Amino acid sequence: MEIEVKIRRNEHTTPVGKLADAEVHFTSGVLAGLKLVGFGVWTRRDGPGCHVTFPARQFTVHGERRSFALLRAVHDLGAQQQVRDLVLRAYDAQTEHPHEHTA
């Protein structure tokens, strides 16, 4: 299965810290022709660099807002980091000054 990451830069000032949206396009295999949307590239709040958020569904329990991740690791948590790295590399390819990334 092959994939391609499409980056759409955030041209607005809101939400604060959001740099871009990202989509994962499936170009071969059983998912060919489909895309997974909802990834975000953000500036880090706790230091330099940026990070990636995954697609999630928000819901409310007893007045408290929570989110449910739609893309999760089956066994190896490193699989999520590989996807984050892939999105960050695609983002860096579109910027003149690549960001420093941390896990």
Number of C-alpha atoms within 10 A of each C-alpha: 9 10 16 14 18 16 22 14 16 16 9 10 9 9 9 9 14 20 22 18 20 24 18 19 18 18 15 12 10 9 13 13 10 13 15 15 15 14 19 23 24 19 18 16 10 7 9 11 14 21 21 26 15 19 19 15 10 10 11 9 7 5 7 7 9 11 11 12 11 11 11 13 10 8 7 9 10 10 13 15 14 11 15 20 17 17 26 23 15 15 22 15 12 12 10 7 8 14 16 13 16 12 8
